[in-house]
């Protein structure tokens, strides 16, 4: 295969146009574009996302007290929140991020992420900004909003938060018996499988759909929802059955972040992955004071893919990992 055979010039032009459109969208709303580092001593601790590491000795640095390794960032979140804690106003970033082992029609090891933080905004404002951006890109007249509970109820006639474990096990076994046995005690893992197979494919067929109020056990770095104590102030956006964005009413409590990070490491270990560092520079920033904000991460390559009515990001990423 030629190493330039997938460089579609029309798609390169389309990427440039969409980048300009997205930047104009945020510039008009008085956001400042920032450039967080791709390489950092810190990394986000997620049960299912693995960072790529670079040994510090490869960097040929003479400074003392450096960590053993640095991480290629899976998200610019940690650095951007440090900027917020230092007094930055509403900010956005468009740049490369890296996730080990992720490859397929919707995944590449390196991909482009659009991430923004709206200082002083609540989750309703974050949902509106996200949906409005999608409407402008896809030229739809509206976006729809539903809850995680309602989306599950419509697809499977059950409440995902209160349904007995046996019901989740049975529904998961109908999809994959062996997988159901492996995750039979992990409620959130089963919910994720059911959501992926039964709920997500039906979302956003005509217009973008935002699903809000995920279970509190899936809060990640979101606060508890103000309108439902069993749920997190977290939302995701879908179009044509594809997940595009993930947003939070951002967690501000450093001690709560430590607890969640430790819990995520326990899940990583249970899945056969190594634990990641709990202490990081974000904790210091949060203790100094992180302003209330809504944060959203959006996969730019997927946005472009759907904008061009493609079905694989291979069509819109000029040089995927195999030919990079």
MOKAFEN-V520827 format. One record per residue. N is the residue number from 1. PSI is psi as a letter, one per 20 degrees, with the letter a starting at -180 (999 if undefined). OMEGA is omega in radians with two decimals (NA if undefined). Layout:
BEGIN
<<N & PSI & OMEGA> <N & PSI & OMEGA>>
END
This chain:
BEGIN
<<1 & p & 3.06> <2 & q & -3.10> <3 & i & 3.05> <4 & j & -2.99> <5 & h & -3.11> <6 & j & -3.13> <7 & n & 3.12> <8 & o & -3.05> <9 & h & 3.10> <10 & h & 3.13> <11 & h & 3.06> <12 & g & 3.09> <13 & g & 3.14> <14 & h & 3.10> <15 & g & -3.14> <16 & g & 3.13> <17 & g & -3.12> <18 & h & 3.06> <19 & g & 3.11> <20 & g & -3.14> <21 & g & -3.12> <22 & g & 3.12> <23 & g & 3.12> <24 & h & 3.13> <25 & g & -3.10> <26 & h & 3.09> <27 & h & 3.13> <28 & h & 3.14> <29 & j & 3.04> <30 & k & 2.95> <31 & q & 3.04> <32 & p & 3.08> <33 & p & 3.12> <34 & r & -3.13> <35 & n & 3.12> <36 & q & -3.11> <37 & q & 3.02> <38 & h & -3.08> <39 & p & -3.08> <40 & q & 3.05> <41 & i & -3.10> <42 & q & 3.00> <43 & q & 3.07> <44 & p & 3.12> <45 & o & 3.13> <46 & q & -3.10> <47 & h & -2.97> <48 & j & 3.13> <49 & p & -3.10> <50 & p & 3.12> <51 & q & 2.98> <52 & q & -3.08> <53 & q & 3.04> <54 & p & 3.13> <55 & p & -3.08> <56 & h & -3.13> <57 & h & 3.10> <58 & i & -3.11> <59 & i & 3.09> <60 & l & 3.12> <61 & q & -3.11> <62 & i & -3.08> <63 & q & 3.11> <64 & r & 3.01> <65 & k & 3.05> <66 & q & 3.09> <67 & r & -3.13> <68 & h & -3.13> <69 & r & 3.00> <70 & q & -3.08> <71 & p & 2.90> <72 & p & -2.92> <73 & p & 3.04> <74 & i & 3.11> <75 & q & 3.08> <76 & j & -2.98> <77 & g & -3.05> <78 & g & -3.12> <79 & h & -3.11> <80 & h & 3.10> <81 & h & 3.05> <82 & h & 3.08> <83 & g & 3.11> <84 & g & -3.13> <85 & h & 3.12> <86 & i & 3.07> <87 & j & 3.14> <88 & q & 3.05> <89 & a & 3.10> <90 & p & -3.02> <91 & q & 3.02> <92 & q & -3.14> <93 & q & 3.00> <94 & o & -3.08> <95 & r & -3.08> <96 & q & 2.98> <97 & r & -2.98> <98 & p & 3.08> <99 & p & -3.08> <100 & q & 2.99> <101 & j & -3.10> <102 & o & -3.14> <103 & p & -3.14> <104 & a & -3.11> <105 & h & -3.12> <106 & j & -3.06> <107 & q & 2.94> <108 & q & -3.12> <109 & g & 3.05> <110 & p & 3.11> <111 & r & -3.08> <112 & p & 3.14> <113 & p & 2.94> <114 & p & 3.14> <115 & p & 3.13> <116 & q & 3.11> <117 & p & -3.10> <118 & o & -3.06> <119 & p & 3.12> <120 & i & -3.12> <121 & q & 3.03> <122 & a & -3.03> <123 & h & 3.12> <124 & g & 3.09> <125 & g & 3.11> <126 & g & 3.10> <127 & g & -3.12> <128 & g & 3.12> <129 & g & -3.12> <130 & g & -3.14> <131 & h & 3.13> <132 & g & 3.08> <133 & g & -3.13> <134 & g & 3.13> <135 & h & 3.13> <136 & g & -3.11> <137 & g & -3.06> <138 & i & 3.12> <139 & l & 3.04> <140 & q & -3.06> <141 & i & -3.07> <142 & r & 2.91> <143 & q & -3.13> <144 & q & 3.10> <145 & p & 3.04> <146 & r & 3.08> <147 & q & 3.08> <148 & g & 3.12> <149 & g & -3.08> <150 & h & 3.13> <151 & g & 3.09> <152 & g & -3.11> <153 & g & -3.13> <154 & h & -3.07> <155 & h & -3.00> <156 & j & 3.12> <157 & l & 3.11> <158 & q & 3.05> <159 & o & -3.05> <160 & h & -3.07> <161 & h & -3.10> <162 & i & -3.11> <163 & p & 3.13> <164 & q & -3.12> <165 & h & -3.12> <166 & h & 3.11> <167 & g & 3.12> <168 & g & 3.12> <169 & g & -3.14> <170 & g & -3.13> <171 & h & 3.13> <172 & h & 3.13> <173 & h & 3.09> <174 & h & 3.12> <175 & g & -3.08> <176 & o & -3.06> <177 & g & -3.10> <178 & g & 3.10> <179 & g & -3.14> <180 & h & 3.11> <181 & h & -3.10> <182 & h & -3.04> <183 & k & -3.01> <184 & h & -3.13> <185 & i & -3.08> <186 & n & -3.06> <187 & g & -3.10> <188 & h & 3.10> <189 & g & 3.10> <190 & g & 3.09> <191 & h & 3.13> <192 & g & 3.11> <193 & g & -3.12> <194 & g & 3.12> <195 & g & -3.10> <196 & h & -3.05> <197 & h & -2.98> <198 & h & -3.02> <199 & g & -3.01> <200 & g & -3.10> <201 & h & -3.10> <202 & i & -3.03> <203 & p & 3.01> <204 & k & 3.13> <205 & h & -3.10> <206 & g & -3.13> <207 & q & 3.08> <208 & q & 3.13> <209 & p & 3.08> <210 & p & 3.11> <211 & p & -3.09> <212 & r & 3.08> <213 & m & 3.03> <214 & q & 3.12> <215 & q & -3.12> <216 & h & 3.10> <217 & i & 3.09> <218 & k & -3.03> <219 & h & -3.03> <220 & d & -3.13> <221 & k & 3.12> <222 & q & 3.05> <223 & r & 3.03> <224 & q & 3.14> <225 & p & -3.13> <226 & h & -3.05> <227 & j & 3.14> <228 & o & -3.05> <229 & i & 3.09> <230 & i & -3.02> <231 & r & 3.08> <232 & q & 3.07> <233 & m & -3.07> <234 & q & 3.09> <235 & q & 3.04> <236 & q & 3.12> <237 & p & -3.12> <238 & q & 3.01> <239 & p & -3.09> <240 & k & 3.13> <241 & j & -3.10> <242 & p & 3.04> <243 & p & -3.12> <244 & h & -2.98> <245 & q & 3.13> <246 & p & -3.06> <247 & q & -3.11> <248 & q & 2.72> <249 & o & -2.81> <250 & p & 3.04> <251 & p & -3.11> <252 & i & -3.04> <253 & o & -3.10> <254 & h & -3.14> <255 & h & 3.09> <256 & h & 3.09> <257 & g & 3.12> <258 & g & 3.14> <259 & g & -3.12> <260 & h & 3.13> <261 & g & 3.10> <262 & g & 3.11> <263 & h & 3.10> <264 & h & 3.09> <265 & h & 3.08> <266 & g & 3.12> <267 & h & 3.08> <268 & g & -3.13> <269 & g & 3.12> <270 & h & 3.13> <271 & j & 3.12> <272 & j & 3.11> <273 & r & 3.13> <274 & q & 3.07> <275 & q & 3.11> <276 & r & -3.06> <277 & p & 3.12> <278 & g & -3.14> <279 & p & 3.09> <280 & r & -3.08> <281 & h & 3.09> <282 & h & 3.12> <283 & g & 3.10> <284 & g & -3.14> <285 & g & -3.14> <286 & h & 3.13> <287 & h & 3.06> <288 & h & 3.10> <289 & o & 3.09> <290 & p & -3.09> <291 & q & 3.05> <292 & p & -3.11> <293 & r & 2.97> <294 & p & 3.12> <295 & q & -3.13> <296 & p & 3.03> <297 & p & -3.07> <298 & p & 3.12> <299 & o & -3.05> <300 & h & -3.13> <301 & h & 3.09> <302 & h & 3.09> <303 & g & 3.12> <304 & g & 3.13> <305 & g & -3.12> <306 & h & 3.09> <307 & h & -3.13> <308 & j & 3.12> <309 & k & 3.04> <310 & r & -3.14> <311 & j & 3.14> <312 & p & 3.10> <313 & i & 3.06> <314 & h & -3.13> <315 & h & -3.02> <316 & i & 3.02> <317 & o & -3.01> <318 & g & -3.09> <319 & n & 3.11> <320 & r & -2.97> <321 & h & -3.08> <322 & h & -3.08> <323 & j & -3.12> <324 & 999 & NA>>
END
